[in-house]
Amino acid sequence: MPHVKVPPPYQGPTQGNARIEVDGETVGACLAAVSERYAGFGELIQDANGQVHKFVTLFVNGEEIDRTALDTPVTAGDEVEILAAIAGG
């Protein structure tokens, strides 16, 4: 099974879980699986139209993917990582 690596700013909905194993054959399916399991998670990653927020970066096995490439395939053992851009001032 692939797993999704959740950064600390997004671990509220996942109840502190930083690594979540999911069933999914694409990045989008993996994110959807986490969203179904943990209420409130999906809104942190995607907008109401299903587009990945501009401050979210996605990686598969350490390689950055385009935020529009939710159809990127994943297989058992792959890691989908979410990186949250944090702004401050």
GROMACS elastic network, one bead per residue, 0.5 to 0.9 nm:
[ bonds ]
;  ai    aj funct       b0    kb
    1    21     6  0.62667   500
    1    22     6  0.61086   500
    1    23     6  0.59875   500
    1    24     6  0.76819   500
    1    75     6  0.67855   500
    1    77     6  0.56193   500
    1    78     6  0.75171   500
    2    20     6  0.85559   500
    2    21     6  0.59166   500
    2    22     6  0.58945   500
    2    23     6  0.67949   500
    2    24     6  0.70513   500
    2    25     6  0.82782   500
    2    30     6  0.76862   500
    2    74     6  0.68405   500
    2    75     6  0.59701   500
    2    79     6  0.58616   500
    2    80     6  0.74053   500
    3    19     6  0.64381   500
    3    20     6  0.52627   500
    3    22     6  0.56430   500
    3    23     6  0.83480   500
    3    30     6  0.76548   500
    3    76     6  0.82639   500
    3    77     6  0.70337   500
    3    78     6  0.64642   500
    3    79     6  0.51471   500
    3    80     6  0.61668   500
    3    81     6  0.84156   500
    4    18     6  0.79708   500
    4    19     6  0.56551   500
    4    20     6  0.51823   500
    4    21     6  0.64058   500
    4    22     6  0.73281   500
    4    30     6  0.70777   500
    4    31     6  0.75277   500
    4    34     6  0.79168   500
    4    78     6  0.86450   500
    4    79     6  0.58600   500
    4    81     6  0.57235   500
    4    82     6  0.75780   500
    5    17     6  0.87529   500
    5    18     6  0.56097   500
    5    20     6  0.65994   500
    5    21     6  0.89643   500
    5    79     6  0.68903   500
    5    80     6  0.60933   500
    5    82     6  0.62224   500
    5    83     6  0.88442   500
    6     9     6  0.82773   500
    6    10     6  0.63173   500
    6    11     6  0.63645   500
    6    14     6  0.83184   500
    6    16     6  0.89582   500
    6    17     6  0.73511   500
    6    19     6  0.61487   500
    6    20     6  0.77973   500
    6    80     6  0.88258   500
    6    81     6  0.65883   500
    6    82     6  0.57927   500
    6    83     6  0.78055   500
    7    10     6  0.56729   500
    7    11     6  0.64730   500
    7    18     6  0.64317   500
    7    81     6  0.81462   500
    7    82     6  0.64688   500
    7    83     6  0.63730   500
    7    84     6  0.68660   500
    8    11     6  0.51132   500
    8    12     6  0.78874   500
    8    16     6  0.76006   500
    8    17     6  0.88380   500
    8    18     6  0.72007   500
    8    84     6  0.88048   500
    9    12     6  0.72027   500
    9    84     6  0.72388   500
    9    86     6  0.88557   500
   10    13     6  0.68280   500
   10    14     6  0.74501   500
   10    16     6  0.85540   500
   10    18     6  0.88125   500
   10    41     6  0.71364   500
   10    44     6  0.69798   500
   10    45     6  0.86337   500
   10    84     6  0.80061   500
   11    15     6  0.59680   500
   11    17     6  0.61314   500
   11    18     6  0.65709   500
   11    41     6  0.82605   500
   12    15     6  0.52861   500
   12    16     6  0.60481   500
   12    17     6  0.85297   500
   12    40     6  0.86876   500
   12    41     6  0.81544   500
   13    16     6  0.76643   500
   13    17     6  0.88051   500
   13    38     6  0.57586   500
   13    39     6  0.62912   500
   13    40     6  0.57130   500
   13    41     6  0.54275   500
   14    17     6  0.52928   500
   14    18     6  0.76903   500
   14    20     6  0.86961   500
   14    34     6  0.82679   500
   14    37     6  0.83585   500
   14    38     6  0.56883   500
   14    39     6  0.82118   500
   14    40     6  0.86943   500
   14    41     6  0.70853   500
   15    18     6  0.88683   500
   15    38     6  0.83474   500
   17    20     6  0.67747   500
   20    34     6  0.74527   500
   21    30     6  0.87374   500
   21    34     6  0.86300   500
   22    29     6  0.88287   500
   22    30     6  0.60358   500
   22    31     6  0.86318   500
   22    33     6  0.62236   500
   22    34     6  0.70577   500
   23    29     6  0.77355   500
   23    30     6  0.64997   500
   23    33     6  0.69209   500
   23    76     6  0.87534   500
   24    27     6  0.73382   500
   24    28     6  0.80105   500
   24    31     6  0.84478   500
   24    32     6  0.85727   500
   24    33     6  0.72781   500
   24    73     6  0.87466   500
   24    74     6  0.73482   500
   24    75     6  0.78689   500
   24    76     6  0.89001   500
   25    28     6  0.83980   500
   25    29     6  0.63829   500
   25    30     6  0.72505   500
   25    71     6  0.85846   500
   25    72     6  0.83866   500
   25    73     6  0.56209   500
   25    74     6  0.51999   500
   25    75     6  0.61827   500
   25    76     6  0.86637   500
   26    29     6  0.51364   500
   26    30     6  0.62968   500
   26    31     6  0.87266   500
   26    70     6  0.66462   500
   26    71     6  0.52892   500
   26    72     6  0.52843   500
   26    74     6  0.51798   500
   26    75     6  0.80871   500
   27    30     6  0.51438   500
   27    31     6  0.62858   500
   27    32     6  0.86040   500
   27    58     6  0.87927   500
   27    60     6  0.80310   500
   27    69     6  0.79391   500
   27    70     6  0.50696   500
   27    71     6  0.61158   500
   27    72     6  0.56603   500
   27    73     6  0.64434   500
   27    74     6  0.65536   500
   27    80     6  0.67757   500
   28    31     6  0.51504   500
   28    32     6  0.60863   500
   28    33     6  0.85812   500
   28    69     6  0.82661   500
   28    71     6  0.60950   500
   28    72     6  0.77749   500
   28    73     6  0.89877   500
   29    33     6  0.61055   500
   29    34     6  0.87610   500
   29    70     6  0.79493   500
   29    71     6  0.81587   500
   30    33     6  0.50725   500
   30    34     6  0.64747   500
   30    35     6  0.86706   500
   30    74     6  0.86873   500
   30    80     6  0.78572   500
   31    34     6  0.52382   500
   31    35     6  0.61873   500
   31    36     6  0.86820   500
   31    41     6  0.89300   500
   31    42     6  0.74144   500
   31    45     6  0.84328   500
   31    70     6  0.88919   500
   31    80     6  0.85901   500
   32    36     6  0.60937   500
   32    37     6  0.86118   500
   32    42     6  0.72394   500
   33    36     6  0.51554   500
   33    37     6  0.63185   500
   33    38     6  0.86769   500
   34    37     6  0.51256   500
   34    38     6  0.60115   500
   34    39     6  0.86967   500
   34    41     6  0.72388   500
   34    42     6  0.76882   500
   35    38     6  0.52218   500
   35    39     6  0.61563   500
   35    40     6  0.71008   500
   35    41     6  0.52637   500
   35    43     6  0.83885   500
   36    39     6  0.66281   500
   36    41     6  0.84781   500
   36    42     6  0.81713   500
   37    41     6  0.87411   500
   38    41     6  0.58731   500
   38    42     6  0.81974   500
   39    42     6  0.74226   500
   39    43     6  0.88415   500
   40    43     6  0.57476   500
   40    44     6  0.70685   500
   41    44     6  0.54701   500
   41    45     6  0.69695   500
   41    46     6  0.89890   500
   42    45     6  0.53211   500
   42    46     6  0.59017   500
   42    47     6  0.82107   500
   43    46     6  0.53640   500
   43    47     6  0.61435   500
   43    48     6  0.75936   500
   44    47     6  0.78847   500
   44    53     6  0.78921   500
   44    56     6  0.87846   500
   45    50     6  0.88935   500
   45    51     6  0.83807   500
   45    52     6  0.57532   500
   45    53     6  0.58952   500
   45    55     6  0.87900   500
   45    56     6  0.65838   500
   45    82     6  0.84828   500
   45    84     6  0.88832   500
   46    49     6  0.75969   500
   46    50     6  0.53279   500
   46    51     6  0.52015   500
   46    53     6  0.52968   500
   46    56     6  0.86270   500
   47    50     6  0.53407   500
   47    51     6  0.54558   500
   47    52     6  0.64130   500
   47    53     6  0.62235   500
   48    51     6  0.74450   500
   49    52     6  0.88878   500
   50    53     6  0.89279   500
   51    54     6  0.86900   500
   51    67     6  0.78255   500
   51    68     6  0.71656   500
   52    55     6  0.83289   500
   52    56     6  0.66734   500
   52    57     6  0.83512   500
   52    67     6  0.58283   500
   52    68     6  0.71311   500
   52    70     6  0.87894   500
   53    56     6  0.54662   500
   53    57     6  0.84499   500
   53    67     6  0.81474   500
   54    57     6  0.77516   500
   54    67     6  0.80269   500
   54    85     6  0.88945   500
   55    83     6  0.84743   500
   55    84     6  0.63038   500
   55    85     6  0.51813   500
   55    86     6  0.77867   500
   56    67     6  0.78390   500
   56    82     6  0.68413   500
   56    83     6  0.58393   500
   56    84     6  0.50295   500
   56    85     6  0.61777   500
   57    64     6  0.73220   500
   57    65     6  0.77732   500
   57    66     6  0.79407   500
   57    67     6  0.66434   500
   57    81     6  0.83113   500
   57    82     6  0.59541   500
   57    83     6  0.50373   500
   57    84     6  0.65584   500
   57    85     6  0.76199   500
   58    63     6  0.83679   500
   58    64     6  0.58547   500
   58    65     6  0.57961   500
   58    66     6  0.72845   500
   58    67     6  0.65051   500
   58    80     6  0.70707   500
   58    81     6  0.57786   500
   58    83     6  0.62632   500
   58    84     6  0.89708   500
   59    62     6  0.54668   500
   59    63     6  0.50661   500
   59    65     6  0.55193   500
   59    66     6  0.86404   500
   59    79     6  0.78926   500
   59    80     6  0.56959   500
   59    82     6  0.65453   500
   59    83     6  0.79258   500
   60    63     6  0.52737   500
   60    64     6  0.65080   500
   60    65     6  0.69728   500
   60    72     6  0.85983   500
   60    74     6  0.78364   500
   60    78     6  0.69798   500
   60    79     6  0.56080   500
   60    81     6  0.63079   500
   61    64     6  0.84598   500
   61    78     6  0.60736   500
   61    79     6  0.50752   500
   61    80     6  0.65527   500
   61    81     6  0.76288   500
   62    79     6  0.78300   500
   62    80     6  0.82474   500
   62    81     6  0.75538   500
   64    67     6  0.89299   500
   64    81     6  0.89911   500
   65    68     6  0.82450   500
   65    69     6  0.65876   500
   65    70     6  0.86361   500
   65    72     6  0.81566   500
   66    69     6  0.52679   500
   66    70     6  0.81365   500
   67    70     6  0.69047   500
   68    71     6  0.82283   500
   69    72     6  0.56413   500
   70    73     6  0.83601   500
   74    77     6  0.84483   500
   74    78     6  0.60298   500
   74    79     6  0.81333   500
   74    80     6  0.82403   500
   75    78     6  0.56688   500
   75    79     6  0.89477   500
   76    79     6  0.88242   500
